[in-house]
Amino acid sequence: MIPILIYIIAAVLTGGIGIGIGIGVFWDEIQKKIRGKRIAVLGVRAVGKTTLMQFLMKGTIPEKYFSGQGARSVTQDKALKLEHLELILKDATDFPGDSSFYQSWKEEYLKADIIFYLLRTDHVLNGNPVNEKRISEDFSQINLWKKDLKDTSRRRPFFIVGTYCDSDPDYEALSEDNVGNYIDKFRKLPIIGKSVAMAGNDQHPVKVVLGSTLTKNSTRLLVLKILNELKSMDVI
């Protein structure tokens, strides 16, 4: 799990935190949503957490899979340029996905303004029982942690982020017009519906975003999808 504190700056500015003038309403809204926010990234091993973190921190993805045995800190060499934004990330720590780290997950969940939970879409679509059991356990914990929040009025967007969509030929063949139908079908799967119900309520709206972290470009597109969904959500 990766807690990340995000600051937004614009390349055209020479000081302070802000956004460039005349870049469009979309990016202006995005920077207001995530500036200074803390993001927790949850999920089991090998779902793309480290890849997502490295992309956000360095604009690259790992050349090979890294299986962490303990928490490790990662520093950002330079701001990540993403379209009209530059992202400066602070306090990035990569925690393993083992359930033995639930206490660390909980601590960051309670401090986070935005939460991502990554899972493998291919395992969900295949009905992998071991995978479903672990997802169910994770969201049972999240449901308990939600009750421990001191400020229950805060709106904290929760994203279920499905990775490994590149493994599904049906997804790869989708036209842009049919992506929404694919996501709706995925969201109606029993394990996903149950997870959405356990993670969400009026203060915790849940979005489902699907994509891939296989390549740098696919990871970039996944991040852009998340930002697009975040644009329409309230973040306090």
Contacts in CASP RR format, 6 or more apart in sequence:
PFRMAT RR
TARGET T0000
AUTHOR 0000-0000-0000
METHOD contacts of the structure
MODEL  1
MIPILIYIIAAVLTGGIGIGIGIGVFWDEIQKKIRGKRIAVLGVRAVGKT
TLMQFLMKGTIPEKYFSGQGARSVTQDKALKLEHLELILKDATDFPGDSS
FYQSWKEEYLKADIIFYLLRTDHVLNGNPVNEKRISEDFSQINLWKKDLK
DTSRRRPFFIVGTYCDSDPDYEALSEDNVGNYIDKFRKLPIIGKSVAMAG
NDQHPVKVVLGSTLTKNSTRLLVLKILNELKSMDVI
1 40 0 8 1.000
1 41 0 8 1.000
1 42 0 8 1.000
1 43 0 8 1.000
1 49 0 8 1.000
1 94 0 8 1.000
1 95 0 8 1.000
1 97 0 8 1.000
1 101 0 8 1.000
1 104 0 8 1.000
1 105 0 8 1.000
1 108 0 8 1.000
2 39 0 8 1.000
2 40 0 8 1.000
2 41 0 8 1.000
2 49 0 8 1.000
2 50 0 8 1.000
2 52 0 8 1.000
2 53 0 8 1.000
2 92 0 8 1.000
2 93 0 8 1.000
2 94 0 8 1.000
2 95 0 8 1.000
3 38 0 8 1.000
3 39 0 8 1.000
3 40 0 8 1.000
3 41 0 8 1.000
3 91 0 8 1.000
3 92 0 8 1.000
3 93 0 8 1.000
3 108 0 8 1.000
3 111 0 8 1.000
3 112 0 8 1.000
4 38 0 8 1.000
4 39 0 8 1.000
4 40 0 8 1.000
4 41 0 8 1.000
4 53 0 8 1.000
4 56 0 8 1.000
4 89 0 8 1.000
4 90 0 8 1.000
4 91 0 8 1.000
4 92 0 8 1.000
5 36 0 8 1.000
5 37 0 8 1.000
5 38 0 8 1.000
5 39 0 8 1.000
5 89 0 8 1.000
5 90 0 8 1.000
5 91 0 8 1.000
6 34 0 8 1.000
6 35 0 8 1.000
6 36 0 8 1.000
6 37 0 8 1.000
6 38 0 8 1.000
6 39 0 8 1.000
6 87 0 8 1.000
6 88 0 8 1.000
6 89 0 8 1.000
6 90 0 8 1.000
7 17 0 8 1.000
7 35 0 8 1.000
7 36 0 8 1.000
7 87 0 8 1.000
7 88 0 8 1.000
7 89 0 8 1.000
7 90 0 8 1.000
8 17 0 8 1.000
8 18 0 8 1.000
8 19 0 8 1.000
8 31 0 8 1.000
8 34 0 8 1.000
8 35 0 8 1.000
8 36 0 8 1.000
8 85 0 8 1.000
8 86 0 8 1.000
8 87 0 8 1.000
8 88 0 8 1.000
9 15 0 8 1.000
9 16 0 8 1.000
9 17 0 8 1.000
9 18 0 8 1.000
9 19 0 8 1.000
9 79 0 8 1.000
9 86 0 8 1.000
9 88 0 8 1.000
10 18 0 8 1.000
10 19 0 8 1.000
10 20 0 8 1.000
10 23 0 8 1.000
10 84 0 8 1.000
10 85 0 8 1.000
10 86 0 8 1.000
11 81 0 8 1.000
11 86 0 8 1.000
12 20 0 8 1.000
12 21 0 8 1.000
13 20 0 8 1.000
17 35 0 8 1.000
17 36 0 8 1.000
18 31 0 8 1.000
18 35 0 8 1.000
19 27 0 8 1.000
19 28 0 8 1.000
19 31 0 8 1.000
19 84 0 8 1.000
19 85 0 8 1.000
20 84 0 8 1.000
23 84 0 8 1.000
24 84 0 8 1.000
26 231 0 8 1.000
27 83 0 8 1.000
27 84 0 8 1.000
27 85 0 8 1.000
29 231 0 8 1.000
30 85 0 8 1.000
30 227 0 8 1.000
30 230 0 8 1.000
30 231 0 8 1.000
31 85 0 8 1.000
33 230 0 8 1.000
33 231 0 8 1.000
33 233 0 8 1.000
33 235 0 8 1.000
34 114 0 8 1.000
34 227 0 8 1.000
34 230 0 8 1.000
34 235 0 8 1.000
37 113 0 8 1.000
37 114 0 8 1.000
37 235 0 8 1.000
38 91 0 8 1.000
38 111 0 8 1.000
38 112 0 8 1.000
38 113 0 8 1.000
38 114 0 8 1.000
39 112 0 8 1.000
39 113 0 8 1.000
39 114 0 8 1.000
39 115 0 8 1.000
39 116 0 8 1.000
40 105 0 8 1.000
40 108 0 8 1.000
40 109 0 8 1.000
40 111 0 8 1.000
40 112 0 8 1.000
40 114 0 8 1.000
40 115 0 8 1.000
40 116 0 8 1.000
41 49 0 8 1.000
41 52 0 8 1.000
41 53 0 8 1.000
41 115 0 8 1.000
41 116 0 8 1.000
41 118 0 8 1.000
42 49 0 8 1.000
42 105 0 8 1.000
42 109 0 8 1.000
42 115 0 8 1.000
42 116 0 8 1.000
42 117 0 8 1.000
42 118 0 8 1.000
42 138 0 8 1.000
42 142 0 8 1.000
43 49 0 8 1.000
43 97 0 8 1.000
43 117 0 8 1.000
43 118 0 8 1.000
43 119 0 8 1.000
43 138 0 8 1.000
44 97 0 8 1.000
44 98 0 8 1.000
44 119 0 8 1.000
44 134 0 8 1.000
44 138 0 8 1.000
45 67 0 8 1.000
45 68 0 8 1.000
45 96 0 8 1.000
45 97 0 8 1.000
45 98 0 8 1.000
46 65 0 8 1.000
46 67 0 8 1.000
46 120 0 8 1.000
47 118 0 8 1.000
47 119 0 8 1.000
47 120 0 8 1.000
47 162 0 8 1.000
47 163 0 8 1.000
47 164 0 8 1.000
48 118 0 8 1.000
48 163 0 8 1.000
48 213 0 8 1.000
49 94 0 8 1.000
49 97 0 8 1.000
49 118 0 8 1.000
50 62 0 8 1.000
50 66 0 8 1.000
50 68 0 8 1.000
50 94 0 8 1.000
51 61 0 8 1.000
51 62 0 8 1.000
51 213 0 8 1.000
51 219 0 8 1.000
52 116 0 8 1.000
52 118 0 8 1.000
52 213 0 8 1.000
52 219 0 8 1.000
52 222 0 8 1.000
52 223 0 8 1.000
53 74 0 8 1.000
53 92 0 8 1.000
53 94 0 8 1.000
54 60 0 8 1.000
54 61 0 8 1.000
54 62 0 8 1.000
54 74 0 8 1.000
55 61 0 8 1.000
55 80 0 8 1.000
55 213 0 8 1.000
55 216 0 8 1.000
55 219 0 8 1.000
55 220 0 8 1.000
55 223 0 8 1.000
56 80 0 8 1.000
56 87 0 8 1.000
56 89 0 8 1.000
56 92 0 8 1.000
56 223 0 8 1.000
57 74 0 8 1.000
57 75 0 8 1.000
57 76 0 8 1.000
57 77 0 8 1.000
57 80 0 8 1.000
57 89 0 8 1.000
57 92 0 8 1.000
58 76 0 8 1.000
58 77 0 8 1.000
58 80 0 8 1.000
59 80 0 8 1.000
59 216 0 8 1.000
60 216 0 8 1.000
61 213 0 8 1.000
61 215 0 8 1.000
61 216 0 8 1.000
61 219 0 8 1.000
67 96 0 8 1.000
68 94 0 8 1.000
68 96 0 8 1.000
69 96 0 8 1.000
70 95 0 8 1.000
70 96 0 8 1.000
70 101 0 8 1.000
71 93 0 8 1.000
71 94 0 8 1.000
71 95 0 8 1.000
71 96 0 8 1.000
71 101 0 8 1.000
71 104 0 8 1.000
72 93 0 8 1.000
72 94 0 8 1.000
73 92 0 8 1.000
73 93 0 8 1.000
73 94 0 8 1.000
74 92 0 8 1.000
74 93 0 8 1.000
74 94 0 8 1.000
75 92 0 8 1.000
76 88 0 8 1.000
76 89 0 8 1.000
76 90 0 8 1.000
76 92 0 8 1.000
79 86 0 8 1.000
79 87 0 8 1.000
79 88 0 8 1.000
80 86 0 8 1.000
80 87 0 8 1.000
80 89 0 8 1.000
82 220 0 8 1.000
82 223 0 8 1.000
82 224 0 8 1.000
83 224 0 8 1.000
95 101 0 8 1.000
95 104 0 8 1.000
95 105 0 8 1.000
95 108 0 8 1.000
99 134 0 8 1.000
99 137 0 8 1.000
99 138 0 8 1.000
102 141 0 8 1.000
105 141 0 8 1.000
106 141 0 8 1.000
106 145 0 8 1.000
106 148 0 8 1.000
109 115 0 8 1.000
109 142 0 8 1.000
109 145 0 8 1.000
110 145 0 8 1.000
110 148 0 8 1.000
110 149 0 8 1.000
112 156 0 8 1.000
113 154 0 8 1.000
113 156 0 8 1.000
113 235 0 8 1.000
114 156 0 8 1.000
114 157 0 8 1.000
114 158 0 8 1.000
114 159 0 8 1.000
114 230 0 8 1.000
114 235 0 8 1.000
115 156 0 8 1.000
115 157 0 8 1.000
115 158 0 8 1.000
115 159 0 8 1.000
115 199 0 8 1.000
116 159 0 8 1.000
116 161 0 8 1.000
116 226 0 8 1.000
117 138 0 8 1.000
117 139 0 8 1.000
117 142 0 8 1.000
117 158 0 8 1.000
117 159 0 8 1.000
117 160 0 8 1.000
117 161 0 8 1.000
117 195 0 8 1.000
117 199 0 8 1.000
118 161 0 8 1.000
118 162 0 8 1.000
118 163 0 8 1.000
119 131 0 8 1.000
119 135 0 8 1.000
119 160 0 8 1.000
119 161 0 8 1.000
119 162 0 8 1.000
119 163 0 8 1.000
120 131 0 8 1.000
120 162 0 8 1.000
120 163 0 8 1.000
120 164 0 8 1.000
121 162 0 8 1.000
121 163 0 8 1.000
121 164 0 8 1.000
121 165 0 8 1.000
121 167 0 8 1.000
121 168 0 8 1.000
121 171 0 8 1.000
121 186 0 8 1.000
121 210 0 8 1.000
121 211 0 8 1.000
122 164 0 8 1.000
122 165 0 8 1.000
122 167 0 8 1.000
122 168 0 8 1.000
123 131 0 8 1.000
123 164 0 8 1.000
124 131 0 8 1.000
124 132 0 8 1.000
124 135 0 8 1.000
124 162 0 8 1.000
124 186 0 8 1.000
124 189 0 8 1.000
124 191 0 8 1.000
124 192 0 8 1.000
125 168 0 8 1.000
125 186 0 8 1.000
125 189 0 8 1.000
127 191 0 8 1.000
132 191 0 8 1.000
135 191 0 8 1.000
135 195 0 8 1.000
136 191 0 8 1.000
136 194 0 8 1.000
136 195 0 8 1.000
139 194 0 8 1.000
139 195 0 8 1.000
139 198 0 8 1.000
139 199 0 8 1.000
140 198 0 8 1.000
142 198 0 8 1.000
142 199 0 8 1.000
143 198 0 8 1.000
143 199 0 8 1.000
146 199 0 8 1.000
146 200 0 8 1.000
146 201 0 8 1.000
146 204 0 8 1.000
152 203 0 8 1.000
153 203 0 8 1.000
153 236 0 8 1.000
154 203 0 8 1.000
154 236 0 8 1.000
155 203 0 8 1.000
155 204 0 8 1.000
155 205 0 8 1.000
155 233 0 8 1.000
155 234 0 8 1.000
155 235 0 8 1.000
155 236 0 8 1.000
156 203 0 8 1.000
156 204 0 8 1.000
156 235 0 8 1.000
156 236 0 8 1.000
157 204 0 8 1.000
157 205 0 8 1.000
157 207 0 8 1.000
157 230 0 8 1.000
157 233 0 8 1.000
157 234 0 8 1.000
157 235 0 8 1.000
158 199 0 8 1.000
158 200 0 8 1.000
158 204 0 8 1.000
158 205 0 8 1.000
158 206 0 8 1.000
158 207 0 8 1.000
159 206 0 8 1.000
159 207 0 8 1.000
159 208 0 8 1.000
159 209 0 8 1.000
159 226 0 8 1.000
159 229 0 8 1.000
160 192 0 8 1.000
160 195 0 8 1.000
160 196 0 8 1.000
160 199 0 8 1.000
160 206 0 8 1.000
160 207 0 8 1.000
160 208 0 8 1.000
160 209 0 8 1.000
161 209 0 8 1.000
161 210 0 8 1.000
161 211 0 8 1.000
161 222 0 8 1.000
161 226 0 8 1.000
162 208 0 8 1.000
162 209 0 8 1.000
162 210 0 8 1.000
162 211 0 8 1.000
163 211 0 8 1.000
163 212 0 8 1.000
163 213 0 8 1.000
163 222 0 8 1.000
164 212 0 8 1.000
164 213 0 8 1.000
164 214 0 8 1.000
165 171 0 8 1.000
165 172 0 8 1.000
165 210 0 8 1.000
165 211 0 8 1.000
165 212 0 8 1.000
166 172 0 8 1.000
166 211 0 8 1.000
166 212 0 8 1.000
166 214 0 8 1.000
166 218 0 8 1.000
170 182 0 8 1.000
171 182 0 8 1.000
171 210 0 8 1.000
171 211 0 8 1.000
174 182 0 8 1.000
179 210 0 8 1.000
182 210 0 8 1.000
183 208 0 8 1.000
183 209 0 8 1.000
183 210 0 8 1.000
186 192 0 8 1.000
186 208 0 8 1.000
186 210 0 8 1.000
187 193 0 8 1.000
187 196 0 8 1.000
187 208 0 8 1.000
192 208 0 8 1.000
196 206 0 8 1.000
196 208 0 8 1.000
199 206 0 8 1.000
200 206 0 8 1.000
205 233 0 8 1.000
205 234 0 8 1.000
207 229 0 8 1.000
207 233 0 8 1.000
209 222 0 8 1.000
209 225 0 8 1.000
209 226 0 8 1.000
209 229 0 8 1.000
210 225 0 8 1.000
211 218 0 8 1.000
211 221 0 8 1.000
211 222 0 8 1.000
211 225 0 8 1.000
212 218 0 8 1.000
212 219 0 8 1.000
212 221 0 8 1.000
212 222 0 8 1.000
213 219 0 8 1.000
213 222 0 8 1.000
END
